[in-house]
Amino acid sequence: MFTIRKAEDRGHADHGWLNTYHTFSFADYYDPAQMSFRGLRVINEDRVQPGEGFGTHPHHDMEIVSYIVAGALEHRDSMGNGSVIRPGDVQRMSAGTGVTHSEFNPSKQELVHFLQLWLLPSARGLRPSYEQKYFAPAEKVGRLCLVASPDGRDGSVTIHADAKLYAGEFAPGVGAELTMQAGRHAWVQVVKGRALIQGKDLGVGDGGALSDEALVRVQGVEACELLVFDLV
């Protein structure tokens, strides 16, 4: 079963400094039919104006992954971490027992466009931690590259959740398949371009939930970038 969530059906808020789309209920956007999918709680597509950002604020008991599409994002947190993440970087912050952080656009001219992804942790009360890794374009071209997993295998960042996250970039007519174990589910999100997902044409910002499917099948319609979540 494949249930599509169209980009135009997402929640939307334009705060001036932040233009954001919510796949699932978040902040002032509330839809009881769109609270989460399995352990995937948040997919926010954010565009932040130059010199603006999210001031210091707290989180707890959540695995937070940032995936940069364009521009740069400056991160600082109460664990002492400070970095700037750019396209190709995957940042993971485990909030655990509690952490405060800020995320700003350090550019004076360019927007930063990124996806904010939240996953429910496998256990509460974990020690807060942080990790960041770079994945070169060649690692993602024409294939689904594992970028986050519970055991950090194949160079992926380690998330404290029963989930795996793959990223791929596909030219028109080029595709890939991901085998799903029995009882697991998938979510596919189109980050750029257009793609066939299970034979259905999806555009940028579209996503969809897959259950009771042995394979996730993706193929570029036009040059595209995709994220695929493997979820319990």
N, C-alpha and C positions, 0 to 999 in steps of 0.2 A: 504494500500500500504506500502510495506517494501522495502526500498532502502539500500543496504549494501555498506559500505565503508570499503574495505579490508585494513589491516595493511600495506601491501606492497605498496599500492597506496598513502599513506600519504607523505607529504613533509618530508625531512630528512636533518639534518645538524649535522656534527660531528666537534665540535670546539676544541676537545682535552679535555678540562676541562668539556665540556657539550656535551652530545649526546642526541639529541632531535628529536622527531617526531611530525609533525603538521597535525592534522586531517583537519583543515581549514587554509586558507591563513594566513601567519604570517611571519613577518620579511622579509627575502629574498625569502621565498617561496610564490609564487603568482599563483593562479589558479582561474580565474574568475568564474568557475563553482563550486568552493569550498570555498566560502567566509564565510558562517555561515549556521546554521539551525535554523530558527525562531529566538528566542532571545539568542541562544547559539552561541557565537562568537568564542571562542577558546577552543580547547582541545589539550594541549601540553603534551606529555609524555616525561619527562625529567629525565636524569641520570647525576648527578653531581659528579665529582671526589672529593676525600677527600681533605678538606681544601680549596675548591674552591666555587665559587658561583656568584650570581648576585649582583654587586655593587649598591650603592644607585642610584635610578632612579625614575622618576615621573610617576604618572598615574592620570587620572581624568575621572569622569563619567563612571565608570565600576564597576561591582560586581565581585570580584576575589576570587575564592575558591581554596584552596590547599588541595589535598588529598594524604596522604603519603602511599606509597606501601611498602617501605623498607628503613631502615636507619633513619636519623634524619635531620631536616632542621631548622636552626636558623633564626628567623625573628626579624627585628628591623624596626621601622618606625618613621616618623616625628610627630606622635601623642603621642610618648613616650612609645609605646608598645615594649616589648622584650620578646621572648619566644622561646622554642625549641619544634617543633611538630614532632610526631612519628606516626607509624601505629596505626590507630584507631582515631587519631585526625582529625578534620575537621576545617580548618581555613577559616574565611571569612573577607575580607577587602573591605569596600565600599570606593572607591576612591573619589567620589563626586566632590567637588570643587577643590580638588587637594591634593595629598599626595605623599611623597617620602618614599621609603622603600628599604631594602636589604634582600636577602635570601642567606644564606651560609650553606654549609655542615660542621658542627663542628667536624666531625670525622677525625682522622688522618689515618684511615685504610679502612673504609667502604664507598661505594657509597651511595648516597641518590637517591632513585627512587620515583618520585611523579608525579601526574597529576596536571597541572595548568589549571583551568577552568575559563573562563570569560563569564559573562552574561550581557546583556544590561540592565541597570537599568530602573525602571518604571518611573523615573523622573530625569532630569538633575539638577545639582547644589545642590545635597544633602550634608549634613554635613558629612565629612569623619568619619568612625567608624571602629571598629575592634571587632571580636569575635572568640573564639576558644572553641571547646567542644570535649570531648572524648566519643567514642562509643565502648563499649566492644564487643569482637567478638560474644558473646552470643546474642547480640541484632540484629546481622545481619545474623546469621546462619539459613538457611532454609527459609528466609523471606526477603522482601524488607523493609528495615528500613529507615524511613524518617530522613535525616540528615541535610537538608536545606529547608526552606520554607518562604513565605512572612510573616507569623505570628508567627514563632518560635514554632509552636505547637509540642507536643510530645517530647519536649526536643531538637528539631532541632535548628541549628543556623538560625538567621533571615537574609534573603537576601532581598534587596530592588528591587525585580524583580518579575514579574508574572510567577514564575517557582517553581517547587519543585524538589529536588534531593533525590533519594533513593539509598542505597547501600545494597548489599546482597552477601552472601557467600553460595554456594550450592554444596553438594556432588553429585556424579553421580546418576542420576535418580530422584533427588529432585528438585522441582520447585516451582514457585509462579506465581500469576497473579496480574496485576495492572489494575483496571478499569479506562478507559479514558472517561472523560466528552466530550460531543459533541463539536466539534470545536477545541479540543486541540490535541497536537502532542507529540510525544515522541522520544527521542534519547537513544539508549542503547549502552554502551561501555563495552567491555570485558577487565577487568583489569588483570586477571590471568586465566589460564586454558582454557577450552573450554565449550561452552554452546549452547543449542538450543534456538534460539530466533525466535518466530513465526514458529517454526519447522525447521528453517535453522541453520546449523552447523557453528558457528563462533568461531574463535580462539583468542588468546591473541592479543590485539591491534586492532582487528576488531571492527567496530561500525555500526550503522544503524539508519536510520530515518523512523519513522512510522507516517503515516497520514491516517485518515479515518479508524481507527481501534478501536473497542470497548474495546479490552483487549490487554495488553502487556503480553505475555506468555514467561517465561524463565524457563530453566531447565538445570541442570548440565549434561554435557557429561563426563567430568572429573572434579575434584575439581576446582571450579572457583570462581571468585569475579567479580561482575558486578556493574556498575552504570547505573541508569535509570533516565533520565530527563523528567519531565512532563512540557510541554511548551505551551504557547498560540500561 
